[in-house]
Amino acid sequence: MTANLLDFDLEGLAAFCEQLGEKRFRAVQLFRWIHQKGASRFDEMTDLAKSLREKLPSVCHITDLPVLSRQDSVDGTIKWLFDVGDGNAVETVFIPEDDRGTLCISSQAGCAVGCRFCSTGHQGFSRNLTTGEILAQLWHAEHFLRKHLKSSDRVITNVVMMGMGEPLQNYSALVPALRVMLDDHGYGLSRRRVTVSTSGVVPMIDRLAQDVPVALAVSLHAPNDALRDSLVPLNRKYPIAELLDACLRYLPAAPRDFITFEYCMLEGVNDQPEHAQQLLSLVKTHGGRGVPCKINLIPFNPFPDSGLKCSPRPVVLRFGQILNEGGVVTTVRKTRGDDIDAACGQLAGDVLDRTDAVRRLADRRLTAAEQPIRFVHKAKDKQV
């Protein structure tokens, strides 16, 4: 079996080239062609020796993920559905802003954490993605967007590991992918512009601080253990105090001097003034000095069978006001891509319908191009 070069960070690619009897600078050349120029064929790589170009196809390849669908929102958001084999699919979302272009990337097919408010978690867990499958989402999106926008400049300026899955439960594949994103020969992103979002896998937070400390976002969603246990099952293993201790340990290595706490606003569940006061006390006093942080309030995007509703906007704003007046910078996330189910917590809300369609197509040996998959949008009760 030949190697997919998207699976390698630069050090891994250099080791692969050494096995072929090639010098390290050949790995750098390959790396640049793949990630900076979007090349997928070795005959395009004109500064490689002809003998190497002829050798490479027999030992390696550059393989993108098959695109099952692309949807474009009226607000400019783009969502891709990628086929990762065996009836599994993952989603990737590009969010354009005036001063940045953010790509939200998946790390797993499904998710094992099972947060009550996340439609991906209700899908269940299929498998971890490989490094190549994580990077293929960025590789495809960046070079598609350059052609689509007729731009020679980098389009994606920020990456957030906030798509399907818990990134820190796929750590061995995540770290090389992050290194490629940060490498000047790859995508050249700064550590401040790459964010890993976690529901709180404490040991892996500590490892990330040592291996590749990028910006950290923590899905908190509750100000006490009893409530968080019911919303984020992982809290039963790593309760809030342990999680905040890990955040404090992370900060000295972090590219920012604060941790982002994400808080999904659920009507009548975690959105009352007393919850805001508890949250304020928690982040201001933990460890005796508090946790430097920014809190991002996320309007819940309803989906079938969740049994949850989005907090009314006045309730969200009042909650944020209490936090801001208490001295904690708090923002309300602007929802994007609602018309294509690309907002936070919606990814793969109806992916089982779509992967069933993938299986049917596979059984009939038809490609997605021969018969496109039709989407059934279930989450219609949107709140902004």
Number of C-alpha atoms within 10 A of each C-alpha: 6 11 16 16 21 24 22 22 23 22 15 14 20 21 16 18 19 14 10 13 9 14 13 16 11 18 21 18 14 22 25 19 21 21 25 18 15 17 18 16 15 21 15 11 18 10 12 15 11 12 8 14 17 12 13 17 15 11 11 15 16 19 16 17 20 16 18 22 17 14 17 16 16 12 13 14 23 22 25 21 22 21 21 18 13 11 17 20 26 30 26 25 28 26 21 18 11 5 7 13 17 20 28 22 25 26 31 27 25 30 24 20 20 20 22 17 25 26 28 28 22 22 19 16 17 16 16 23 21 20 25 23 26 26 29 23 25 22 23 17 20 25 21 14 17 16 10 9 11 9 11 11 9 14 19 21 18 20 23 19 25 23 27 27 32 26 27 24 18 18 17 13 22 24 19 24 23 24 21 24 25 19 16 13 18 20 20 16 19 17 20 15 18 23 20 22 22 23 23 26 20 19 13 17 21 15 14 20 20 12 13 17 25 22 25 26 25 20 17 24 25 25 21 17 16 12 14 20 18 14 20 22 17 18 23 13 12 18 18 20 15 16 20 23 14 19 26 17 14 24 19 13 16 21 17 17 12 19 21 22 21 23 22 27 28 22 17 12 15 22 23 17 16 13 16 21 15 15 19 21 15 18 20 18 11 14 13 7 9 15 19 16 19 19 25 20 21 24 27 26 28 24 23 14 9 12 9 18 20 24 23 16 14 9 17 21 16 15 23 23 18 18 23 16 11 14 11 18 16 21 17 19 16 11 16 22 21 20 17 20 23 29 22 22 24 22 28 26 23 21 22 17 15 21 21 14 18 24 15 13 18 15 9 9 10 13 14 17 10 9 10 14 18 11 13 10 14 12 18 13 11 17 15 15
